[in-house]
């Protein structure tokens, strides 16, 4: 039983390009952030991408799950190699980006997380993954995002980190450049 043409088109588009929508949403969040948050987002993103890469590699080495089109012989909706389907890289990447944005921009992050779930569901509907593949991918992505956020908080909040918001300095000492003279009482 196949899907009607418009539904099949939406599945293929989301399975193929949904991740780009999520990355565009993350770029929007980054552009709207202050310098310290931008720095933290970049650090969190880099750490999270490394962490999710390690989790994906470890997961694929520990568990093998042939892709649905290999098991049932029905062609997938999108061209894909017949390799190990566990975990879903697309689901993991979608979740790591959405989870990282969620920390700084709740509403946008939740919207991106919904898109990540839609990417995962479309990968199943396109017959390139089973449900456990995308579930593990989403979980790996969220765990990696949490690791990235924690590490970025530890690194960027340190006084030796070179980037600080001028607005934050201004609110502490009252000057525009952070060089206000000490206050004395009269």
MDTraj code that builds the backbone (N, CA, C; nanometers):
import mdtraj as md
import numpy as np

residues = "UNK UNK UNK UNK UNK UNK UNK UNK UNK UNK UNK UNK UNK UNK UNK UNK UNK UNK UNK UNK UNK UNK UNK UNK UNK UNK UNK UNK UNK UNK UNK UNK UNK UNK UNK UNK UNK UNK UNK UNK UNK UNK UNK UNK UNK UNK UNK UNK UNK UNK UNK UNK UNK UNK UNK UNK UNK UNK UNK UNK UNK UNK UNK UNK UNK UNK UNK UNK UNK UNK UNK UNK UNK UNK UNK UNK UNK UNK UNK UNK UNK UNK UNK UNK UNK UNK UNK UNK UNK UNK UNK UNK UNK UNK UNK UNK UNK UNK UNK UNK UNK UNK UNK UNK UNK UNK UNK UNK UNK UNK UNK UNK UNK UNK UNK UNK UNK UNK UNK UNK UNK UNK UNK UNK UNK UNK UNK UNK UNK UNK UNK UNK UNK UNK UNK UNK UNK UNK UNK UNK UNK UNK UNK UNK UNK UNK UNK UNK UNK UNK UNK UNK UNK UNK UNK UNK UNK UNK UNK UNK UNK UNK UNK UNK UNK UNK UNK UNK UNK UNK UNK UNK UNK UNK UNK UNK UNK UNK UNK UNK UNK UNK UNK UNK UNK UNK".split()
xyz = np.array([
    [0.0843, -0.1176, 0.0000],
    [0.0000, 0.0000, 0.0000],
    [0.0889, 0.1240, 0.0000],
    [0.0751, 0.2070, -0.1010],
    [0.1560, 0.3279, -0.1105],
    [0.0821, 0.4488, -0.0568],
    [0.1538, 0.5570, -0.0506],
    [0.0957, 0.6835, -0.0062],
    [0.0449, 0.7601, -0.1272],
    [-0.0610, 0.8426, -0.1097],
    [-0.1029, 0.9296, -0.2197],
    [0.0123, 1.0222, -0.2589],
    [0.0116, 1.0672, -0.3836],
    [0.1222, 1.1472, -0.4362],
    [0.1595, 1.2669, -0.3490],
    [0.0650, 1.3537, -0.3054],
    [0.1067, 1.4691, -0.2237],
    [0.1714, 1.4273, -0.0916],
    [0.1195, 1.3219, -0.0306],
    [0.1765, 1.2743, 0.0960],
    [0.3161, 1.2186, 0.0714],
    [0.3313, 1.1419, -0.0346],
    [0.4624, 1.0862, -0.0684],
    [0.5626, 1.1984, -0.0942],
    [0.5205, 1.3030, -0.1616],
    [0.6083, 1.4175, -0.1884],
    [0.6515, 1.4834, -0.0584],
    [0.5581, 1.5035, 0.0340],
    [0.5923, 1.5633, 0.1640],
    [0.6889, 1.4750, 0.2421],
    [0.6672, 1.3444, 0.2382],
    [0.7568, 1.2514, 0.3078],
    [0.8981, 1.2622, 0.2507],
    [0.9082, 1.2594, 0.1193],
    [1.0398, 1.2670, 0.0546],
    [1.1070, 1.4006, 0.0852],
    [1.0322, 1.5099, 0.0762],
    [1.0893, 1.6420, 0.1049],
    [1.1383, 1.6518, 0.2491],
    [1.0570, 1.6053, 0.3441],
    [1.0968, 1.6145, 0.4849],
    [1.2128, 1.5200, 0.5150],
    [1.2098, 1.3998, 0.4585],
    [1.3181, 1.3037, 0.4822],
    [1.4497, 1.3520, 0.4233],
    [1.4411, 1.4250, 0.3129],
    [1.5614, 1.4698, 0.2433],
    [1.6088, 1.6070, 0.2890],
    [1.5148, 1.7008, 0.3062],
    [1.5529, 1.8407, 0.3297],
    [1.5111, 1.8972, 0.4655],
    [1.4417, 1.8206, 0.5460],
    [1.3954, 1.8705, 0.6759],
    [1.5080, 1.9175, 0.7658],
    [1.6208, 1.8500, 0.7585],
    [1.7361, 1.8884, 0.8400],
    [1.7828, 2.0300, 0.8062],
    [1.7714, 2.0690, 0.6803],
    [1.8118, 2.2048, 0.6401],
    [1.7220, 2.3110, 0.7034],
    [1.5927, 2.2807, 0.7174],
    [1.5020, 2.3738, 0.7860],
    [1.5443, 2.3930, 0.9312],
    [1.5845, 2.2849, 0.9948],
    [1.6263, 2.2912, 1.1346],
    [1.7551, 2.3722, 1.1480],
    [1.8491, 2.3497, 1.0588],
    [1.9742, 2.4270, 1.0608],
    [1.9456, 2.5751, 1.0350],
    [1.8525, 2.6052, 0.9444],
    [1.8151, 2.7451, 0.9189],
    [1.7545, 2.8080, 1.0444],
    [1.6734, 2.7328, 1.1166],
    [1.6175, 2.7823, 1.2427],
    [1.7256, 2.8087, 1.3457],
    [1.8261, 2.7224, 1.3498],
    [1.9384, 2.7428, 1.4422],
    [2.0179, 2.8668, 1.4039],
    [2.0375, 2.8884, 1.2749],
    [2.1084, 3.0088, 1.2291],
    [2.0309, 3.1342, 1.2677],
    [1.8995, 3.1297, 1.2558],
    [1.8153, 3.2424, 1.2966],
    [1.8328, 3.2700, 1.4460],
    [1.8309, 3.1648, 1.5280],
    [1.8496, 3.1820, 1.6730],
    [1.9864, 3.2416, 1.7028],
    [2.0880, 3.1958, 1.6321],
    [2.2238, 3.2456, 1.6543],
    [2.2337, 3.3935, 1.6176],
    [2.1737, 3.4325, 1.5058],
    [2.1790, 3.5723, 1.4624],
    [2.1067, 3.6657, 1.5590],
    [2.0064, 3.6166, 1.6282],
    [1.9296, 3.6985, 1.7219],
    [1.9907, 3.7028, 1.8615],
    [2.0961, 3.6286, 1.8854],
    [2.1566, 3.6187, 2.0190],
    [2.2641, 3.7248, 2.0390],
    [2.2948, 3.7522, 2.1664],
    [2.4069, 3.8396, 2.2005],
    [2.5382, 3.7653, 2.1811],
    [2.6486, 3.8379, 2.1962],
    [2.7799, 3.7783, 2.1683],
    [2.8126, 3.6608, 2.2589],
    [2.7840, 3.6711, 2.3875],
    [2.8159, 3.5597, 2.4771],
    [2.7322, 3.4374, 2.4422],
    [2.6026, 3.4578, 2.4180],
    [2.5183, 3.3450, 2.3789],
    [2.5608, 3.2879, 2.2443],
    [2.6018, 3.3737, 2.1526],
    [2.6514, 3.3236, 2.0235],
    [2.7734, 3.2351, 2.0440],
    [2.8631, 3.2811, 2.1287],
    [2.9834, 3.2027, 2.1570],
    [2.9457, 3.0698, 2.2209],
    [2.8570, 3.0753, 2.3197],
    [2.8146, 2.9515, 2.3855],
    [2.7454, 2.8577, 2.2873],
    [2.6638, 2.9140, 2.1982],
    [2.5956, 2.8296, 2.0993],
    [2.6955, 2.7596, 2.0075],
    [2.7963, 2.8325, 1.9640],
    [2.8973, 2.7727, 1.8756],
    [2.9743, 2.6639, 1.9496],
    [3.0190, 2.6936, 2.0718],
    [3.0921, 2.5932, 2.1504],
    [3.0025, 2.4724, 2.1756],
    [2.8777, 2.4975, 2.2164],
    [2.7845, 2.3870, 2.2417],
    [2.7622, 2.3051, 2.1148],
    [2.7472, 2.3731, 2.0019],
    [2.7246, 2.3031, 1.8759],
    [2.8413, 2.2159, 1.8346],
    [2.9618, 2.2689, 1.8471],
    [3.0808, 2.1918, 1.8092],
    [3.0965, 2.0703, 1.9006],
    [3.0854, 2.0926, 2.0314],
    [3.0979, 1.9816, 2.1270],
    [2.9873, 1.8788, 2.1028],
    [2.8649, 1.9267, 2.0803],
    [2.7523, 1.8361, 2.0583],
    [2.7696, 1.7551, 1.9300],
    [2.8204, 1.8177, 1.8251],
    [2.8425, 1.7437, 1.7004],
    [2.9486, 1.6355, 1.7165],
    [3.0534, 1.6659, 1.7910],
    [3.1551, 1.5636, 1.8184],
    [3.0934, 1.4510, 1.9016],
    [3.0179, 1.4887, 2.0049],
    [2.9558, 1.3882, 2.0924],
    [2.8580, 1.3004, 2.0152],
    [2.7750, 1.3608, 1.9300],
    [2.6784, 1.2799, 1.8556],
    [2.7498, 1.1910, 1.7540],
    [2.8596, 1.2384, 1.6980],
    [2.9379, 1.1542, 1.6078],
    [2.9913, 1.0304, 1.6777],
    [3.0411, 1.0495, 1.7997],
    [3.0909, 0.9363, 1.8789],
    [2.9764, 0.8404, 1.9118],
    [2.8614, 0.8953, 1.9526],
    [2.7464, 0.8106, 1.9867],
    [2.6955, 0.7334, 1.8645],
    [2.6904, 0.7989, 1.7503],
    [2.6454, 0.7318, 1.6276],
    [2.7411, 0.6184, 1.5908],
    [2.8695, 0.6465, 1.5950],
    [2.9693, 0.5439, 1.5601],
    [2.9620, 0.4259, 1.6569],
    [2.9564, 0.4563, 1.7872],
    [2.9479, 0.3491, 1.8871],
    [2.8189, 0.2692, 1.8701],
    [2.7078, 0.3389, 1.8491],
    [2.5799, 0.2706, 1.8316],
    [2.5791, 0.1787, 1.7114],
    [2.6359, 0.2258, 1.6006],
    [2.6372, 0.1432, 1.4795],
    [2.7305, 0.0232, 1.4933],
    [2.8325, 0.0363, 1.5779],
    [2.9229, -0.0767, 1.6008],
    [2.8605, -0.1806, 1.6942],
    [2.7743, -0.1352, 1.7853],
    [2.7141, -0.2253, 1.8837],
    [2.5849, -0.2905, 1.8348],
    [2.5176, -0.2301, 1.7385],
    [2.3880, -0.2806, 1.6955],
    [2.3773, -0.2710, 1.5441],
    [2.3291, -0.3758, 1.4826],
    [2.3082, -0.3765, 1.3384],
    [2.1600, -0.3942, 1.3105],
    [2.1072, -0.3094, 1.2249],
    [1.9666, -0.3182, 1.1860],
    [1.9570, -0.2932, 1.0357],
    [1.9356, -0.3993, 0.9574],
    [1.9222, -0.3793, 0.8129],
    [1.8066, -0.2832, 0.7825],
    [1.8217, -0.2069, 0.6800],
    [1.7192, -0.1086, 0.6444],
    [1.5911, -0.1790, 0.5988],
    [1.4764, -0.1130, 0.6165],
    [1.3482, -0.1768, 0.5812],
    [1.3412, -0.2268, 0.4370],
    [1.3956, -0.1509, 0.3428],
    [1.3882, -0.1934, 0.2025],
    [1.4753, -0.3157, 0.1762],
    [1.5738, -0.3402, 0.2611],
    [1.6559, -0.4610, 0.2487],
    [1.5782, -0.5805, 0.3029],
    [1.5085, -0.5590, 0.4145],
    [1.4348, -0.6663, 0.4807],
    [1.3106, -0.7065, 0.4018],
    [1.2296, -0.6078, 0.3591],
    [1.1019, -0.6422, 0.2953],
    [1.1053, -0.6405, 0.1424],
    [1.2156, -0.5964, 0.0841],
    [1.2289, -0.5989, -0.0608],
    [1.1540, -0.4888, -0.1344],
    [1.0782, -0.4060, -0.0640],
    [1.0080, -0.2939, -0.1278],
    [1.1050, -0.1777, -0.1434],
    [1.1026, -0.1091, -0.2552],
    [1.1987, -0.0003, -0.2760],
    [1.1719, 0.1178, -0.1824],
    [1.2783, 0.1857, -0.1404],
    [1.2591, 0.3049, -0.0573],
    [1.2097, 0.4209, -0.1435],
    [1.1539, 0.5219, -0.0789],
    [1.1071, 0.6402, -0.1517],
    [1.2228, 0.7300, -0.1942],
    [1.3363, 0.7160, -0.1273],
    [1.4548, 0.7939, -0.1633],
    [1.5711, 0.6974, -0.1817],
    [1.6605, 0.7298, -0.2709],
    [1.7766, 0.6441, -0.2950],
    [1.8628, 0.6391, -0.1694],
    [1.9025, 0.5193, -0.1325],
    [1.9830, 0.5035, -0.0119],
    [2.0631, 0.3752, -0.0210],
    [2.1889, 0.3767, 0.0284],
    [2.2659, 0.2516, 0.0282],
    [2.2068, 0.1513, 0.1272],
    [2.2319, 0.0252, 0.1020],
    [2.1788, -0.0816, 0.1867],
    [2.2742, -0.1118, 0.3019],
    [2.3113, -0.0081, 0.3777],
    [2.4028, -0.0265, 0.4906],
    [2.3247, -0.0375, 0.6217],
    [2.3956, -0.0378, 0.7333],
    [2.3334, -0.0453, 0.8648],
    [2.2461, 0.0785, 0.8869],
    [2.1234, 0.0576, 0.9304],
    [2.0318, 0.1691, 0.9528],
    [2.0341, 0.2239, 1.0935],
    [2.1096, 0.1608, 1.1837],
    [2.1100, 0.2031, 1.3240],
    [2.2371, 0.2782, 1.3570],
    [2.2227, 0.3928, 1.4213],
    [2.1040, 0.4766, 1.4398],
    [2.0856, 0.5667, 1.3188],
    [1.9762, 0.6386, 1.3149],
    [1.9508, 0.7316, 1.2053],
    [2.0358, 0.8570, 1.2224],
    [2.1269, 0.8789, 1.1281],
    [2.2112, 0.9993, 1.1317],
    [2.1267, 1.1258, 1.1195],
    [2.0282, 1.1236, 1.0287],
    [1.9436, 1.2418, 1.0095],
    [1.8684, 1.2771, 1.1378],
    [1.8126, 1.1758, 1.2034],
    [1.7392, 1.2011, 1.3279],
    [1.8322, 1.2540, 1.4358],
    [1.9513, 1.1972, 1.4446],
    [2.0477, 1.2412, 1.5457],
    [2.0902, 1.3853, 1.5212],
    [2.1211, 1.4188, 1.3968],
    [2.1636, 1.5556, 1.3655],
    [2.0502, 1.6550, 1.3870],
    [1.9295, 1.6171, 1.3475],
    [1.8145, 1.7053, 1.3681],
    [1.7931, 1.7311, 1.5170],
    [1.8030, 1.6267, 1.5980],
    [1.7818, 1.6412, 1.7421],
    [1.8947, 1.7181, 1.8090],
    [2.0183, 1.6997, 1.7644],
    [2.1296, 1.7708, 1.8276],
    [2.1181, 1.9208, 1.8015],
    [2.0787, 1.9589, 1.6812],
    [2.0635, 2.1016, 1.6501],
    [1.9432, 2.1592, 1.7253],
    [1.8295, 2.0902, 1.7191],
    [1.7093, 2.1382, 1.7881],
    [1.7306, 2.1438, 1.9390],
    [1.7949, 2.0420, 1.9948],
    [1.8199, 2.0388, 2.1389],
    [1.9132, 2.1487, 2.1848],
    [2.0106, 2.1822, 2.1028],
    [2.1026, 2.2908, 2.1370],
    [2.0298, 2.4248, 2.1341],
    [1.9490, 2.4486, 2.0322],
    [1.8723, 2.5737, 2.0236],
    [1.7727, 2.5834, 2.1388],
    [1.7140, 2.4712, 2.1762],
    [1.6141, 2.4682, 2.2833],
    [1.6654, 2.5316, 2.4119],
    [1.7927, 2.5187, 2.4391],
    [1.8500, 2.5730, 2.5622],
    [1.8402, 2.7252, 2.5669],
    [1.8582, 2.7917, 2.4531],
    [1.8589, 2.9386, 2.4494],
    [1.7275, 2.9995, 2.4038],
    [1.6574, 2.9340, 2.3161],
    [1.5323, 2.9865, 2.2608],
    [1.4263, 2.8772, 2.2704],
    [1.3514, 2.8785, 2.3814],
    [1.2579, 2.7695, 2.4110],
    [1.1557, 2.7437, 2.3000],
    [1.0819, 2.8484, 2.2604],
    [0.9758, 2.8271, 2.1610],
    [1.0317, 2.7814, 2.0266],
    [1.1351, 2.8472, 1.9817],
    [1.1968, 2.8074, 1.8550],
    [1.2555, 2.6671, 1.8674],
    [1.3210, 2.6386, 1.9796],
    [1.3774, 2.5060, 2.0013],
    [1.2715, 2.3970, 2.0004],
    [1.1559, 2.4248, 2.0624],
    [1.0464, 2.3270, 2.0608],
    [0.9936, 2.3066, 1.9188],
    [0.9813, 2.4154, 1.8434],
    [0.9371, 2.4031, 1.7043],
    [1.0371, 2.3201, 1.6234],
    [1.1654, 2.3439, 1.6462],
    [1.2680, 2.2665, 1.5755],
    [1.2672, 2.1206, 1.6196],
    [1.2361, 2.0969, 1.7467],
    [1.2263, 1.9596, 1.7960],
    [1.1088, 1.8868, 1.7296],
    [0.9981, 1.9570, 1.7108],
    [0.8849, 1.8984, 1.6377],
    [0.9283, 1.8643, 1.4948],
    [1.0016, 1.9551, 1.4318],
    [1.0543, 1.9262, 1.2974],
    [1.1477, 1.8056, 1.2991],
    [1.2291, 1.7927, 1.4048],
    [1.3195, 1.6777, 1.4160],
    [1.2403, 1.5471, 1.4226],
    [1.1309, 1.5478, 1.4974],
    [1.0458, 1.4285, 1.5050],
    [0.9821, 1.4011, 1.3684],
    [0.9433, 1.5068, 1.2974],
    [0.8874, 1.4885, 1.1627],
    [0.9920, 1.4336, 1.0654],
    [1.1158, 1.4790, 1.0786],
    [1.2239, 1.4230, 0.9968],
    [1.2370, 1.2738, 1.0271],
    [1.2375, 1.2389, 1.1553],
    [1.2499, 1.0984, 1.1955],
    [1.1339, 1.0157, 1.1404],
    [1.0120, 1.0658, 1.1562],
    [0.8943, 0.9930, 1.1076],
    [0.8980, 0.9781, 0.9555],
    [0.9443, 1.0805, 0.8870],
    [0.9510, 1.0728, 0.7405],
    [1.0575, 0.9735, 0.6947],
    [1.1634, 0.9586, 0.7713],
    [1.2660, 0.8593, 0.7374],
    [1.2088, 0.7174, 0.7497],
    [1.1205, 0.6973, 0.8486],
    [1.0533, 0.5678, 0.8629],
    [0.9537, 0.5487, 0.7483],
    [0.8730, 0.6515, 0.7211],
    [0.7727, 0.6419, 0.6145],
    [0.8371, 0.6222, 0.4773],
    [0.9571, 0.6758, 0.4588],
    [1.0285, 0.6597, 0.3313],
    [1.0969, 0.5235, 0.3199],
    [1.0837, 0.4415, 0.4229],
    [1.1380, 0.3059, 0.4274],
    [1.2909, 0.3002, 0.4233],
    [1.3553, 0.3989, 0.4863],
    [1.5012, 0.3920, 0.4972],
    [1.5450, 0.3652, 0.6412],
    [1.4497, 0.3678, 0.7368],
    [1.4789, 0.3376, 0.8770],
    [1.3609, 0.2680, 0.9420],
    [1.3924, 0.1921, 1.0469],
    [1.2904, 0.1381, 1.1361],
    [1.2730, 0.2357, 1.2523],
    [1.1638, 0.2209, 1.3263],
    [1.1355, 0.3099, 1.4402],
    [1.2492, 0.3098, 1.5429],
    [1.3072, 0.1942, 1.5808],
    [1.4183, 0.2000, 1.6778],
    [1.5393, 0.2797, 1.6274],
    [1.5622, 0.2801, 1.4973],
    [1.6747, 0.3564, 1.4410],
    [1.6569, 0.5057, 1.4660],
    [1.5374, 0.5568, 1.4361],
    [1.5144, 0.7006, 1.4520],
    [1.4976, 0.7390, 1.5982],
    [1.4419, 0.6485, 1.6782],
    [1.4283, 0.6766, 1.8218],
    [1.5658, 0.6892, 1.8856],
    [1.6547, 0.5973, 1.8529],
    [1.7918, 0.6050, 1.9050],
    [1.8611, 0.7301, 1.8533],
    [1.8413, 0.7634, 1.7266],
    [1.9012, 0.8848, 1.6709],
    [1.8559, 1.0091, 1.7450],
    [1.7255, 1.0200, 1.7708],
    [1.6735, 1.1351, 1.8456],
    [1.7322, 1.1394, 1.9865],
    [1.7377, 1.0240, 2.0522],
    [1.7931, 1.0191, 2.1883],
    [1.9412, 1.0556, 2.1888],
    [2.0175, 1.0003, 2.0951],
    [2.1603, 1.0338, 2.0872],
    [2.1794, 1.1836, 2.0649],
    [2.0975, 1.2415, 1.9776],
    [2.1081, 1.3843, 1.9500],
    [2.0787, 1.4700, 2.0715],
    [1.9761, 1.4341, 2.1470],
    [1.9408, 1.5126, 2.2661],
    [2.0462, 1.4985, 2.3756],
    [2.1003, 1.3789, 2.3921],
    [2.2080, 1.3595, 2.4905],
    [2.3300, 1.4413, 2.4503],
    [2.3658, 1.4369, 2.3241],
    [2.4817, 1.5132, 2.2766],
    [2.4591, 1.6633, 2.2920],
    [2.3370, 1.7099, 2.2664],
    [2.3060, 1.8524, 2.2848],
    [2.3237, 1.8920, 2.4309],
    [2.2781, 1.8071, 2.5227],
    [2.2945, 1.8363, 2.6659],
    [2.4420, 1.8433, 2.7029],
    [2.5215, 1.7519, 2.6509],
    [2.6659, 1.7545, 2.6768],
    [2.7260, 1.8845, 2.6238],
    [2.6884, 1.9231, 2.5030],
    [2.7395, 2.0471, 2.4446],
    [2.7029, 2.1697, 2.5261],
    [2.5793, 2.1762, 2.5717],
    [2.5337, 2.2908, 2.6518],
    [2.6088, 2.2964, 2.7842],
    [2.6268, 2.1824, 2.8489],
    [2.6984, 2.1789, 2.9774],
    [2.8432, 2.2220, 2.9589],
    [2.9100, 2.1671, 2.8588],
    [3.0506, 2.2022, 2.8353],
    [3.0636, 2.3498, 2.7991],
    [2.9738, 2.4008, 2.7160],
    [2.9829, 2.5431, 2.6791],
    [2.9612, 2.6318, 2.8005],
    [2.8736, 2.5914, 2.8909],
    [2.8529, 2.6685, 3.0136],
    [2.9767, 2.6704, 3.1002],
    [3.0459, 2.5579, 3.1063],
    [3.1687, 2.5512, 3.1860],
    [3.2802, 2.6336, 3.1238],
    [3.2923, 2.6298, 2.9927],
    [3.4006, 2.7021, 2.9260],
    [3.3752, 2.8518, 2.9151],
    [3.2601, 2.8896, 2.8659],
    [3.2335, 3.0297, 2.8351],
    [3.2076, 3.1114, 2.9605],
    [3.1644, 3.0491, 3.0680],
    [3.1395, 3.1259, 3.1901],
    [3.2680, 3.1547, 3.2671],
    [3.3765, 3.0945, 3.2277],
    [3.5047, 3.1189, 3.2944],
    [3.5553, 3.2589, 3.2642],
    [3.6218, 3.3199, 3.3594],
    [3.6690, 3.4574, 3.3405],
    [3.7792, 3.4667, 3.2352],
    [3.8479, 3.3564, 3.2056],
    [3.9542, 3.3612, 3.1062],
    [3.9015, 3.3564, 2.9641],
    [3.7722, 3.3284, 2.9467],
    [3.7168, 3.3219, 2.8121],
    [3.7140, 3.4628, 2.7538],
    [3.7634, 3.4834, 2.6307],
    [3.7833, 3.6190, 2.5788],
    [3.6575, 3.6964, 2.5406],
    [3.5457, 3.6319, 2.5156],
    [3.4287, 3.7030, 2.4644],
    [3.3299, 3.7297, 2.5770],
    [3.2902, 3.8535, 2.5898],
    [3.1895, 3.8934, 2.6884],
    [3.0937, 3.9918, 2.6222],
    [2.9718, 3.9932, 2.6661],
    [2.8762, 4.0924, 2.6183],
    [2.9083, 4.2277, 2.6779],
    [2.9149, 4.3289, 2.5946],
    [2.9355, 4.4644, 2.6466],
    [2.8156, 4.5062, 2.7304],
    [2.6977, 4.4627, 2.6917],
    [2.5775, 4.4985, 2.7673],
    [2.5835, 4.4406, 2.9080],
    [2.6364, 4.3199, 2.9217],
    [2.6476, 4.2592, 3.0544],
    [2.7462, 4.3372, 3.1399],
    [2.8576, 4.3795, 3.0802],
    [2.9549, 4.4601, 3.1540],
    [2.8936, 4.5922, 3.1964],
    [2.8191, 4.6537, 3.1054],
    [2.7587, 4.7829, 3.1330],
    [2.6616, 4.7716, 3.2503],
    [2.5875, 4.6630, 3.2576],
    [2.4909, 4.6489, 3.3658],
    [2.5594, 4.6261, 3.4999],
    [2.6818, 4.5755, 3.4980],
    [2.7548, 4.5519, 3.6224],
    [2.8207, 4.6786, 3.6735],
    [2.8912, 4.7519, 3.5848],
    [2.9672, 4.8669, 3.6335],
    [2.9126, 5.0019, 3.5882],
    [2.8122, 5.0037, 3.5046],
    [2.7489, 5.1282, 3.4658],
    [2.8156, 5.2018, 3.3520],
    [2.9279, 5.1548, 3.3018],
    [2.9953, 5.2241, 3.1923],
    [2.9651, 5.1554, 3.0604],
    [2.9886, 5.2268, 2.9527],
    [2.9651, 5.1697, 2.8201],
    [3.0725, 5.0693, 2.7826],
    [3.1958, 5.0906, 2.8303],
    [3.3050, 5.0013, 2.7920],
    [3.3571, 4.9164, 2.9069],
    [3.2951, 4.9250, 3.0224],
    [3.3378, 4.8447, 3.1368],
    [3.4532, 4.9049, 3.2130],
    [3.4868, 5.0335, 3.1880],
    [3.6031, 5.0931, 3.2534],
    [3.5634, 5.2024, 3.3527],
    [3.4503, 5.1891, 3.4149],
    [3.4037, 5.2917, 3.5089],
    [3.4931, 5.2961, 3.6320],
    [3.5073, 5.4157, 3.6854],
    [3.5854, 5.4324, 3.8083],
    [3.5072, 5.3734, 3.9245],
    [3.5777, 5.3259, 4.0285],
    [3.5082, 5.2693, 4.1436],
    [3.4194, 5.3739, 4.2098],
    [3.3059, 5.3305, 4.2585],
    [3.2117, 5.4187, 4.3276],
    [3.2598, 5.4436, 4.4701],
    [3.2535, 5.5685, 4.5134],
    [3.2889, 5.6015, 4.6517],
    [3.1679, 5.6603, 4.7196],
    [3.1540, 5.6344, 4.8462],
    [3.0398, 5.6903, 4.9192],
    [3.0805, 5.8239, 4.9797],
    [2.9880, 5.9200, 4.9810],
    [3.0179, 6.0543, 5.0301],
    [2.9857, 6.0718, 5.1742],
])
top = md.Topology()
chain = top.add_chain()
for i, resn in enumerate(residues, 1):
    res = top.add_residue(resn, chain, resSeq=i)
    for name in ("N", "CA", "C"):
        top.add_atom(name, md.element.get_by_symbol(name[0]), res)
traj = md.Trajectory(xyz[None], top)
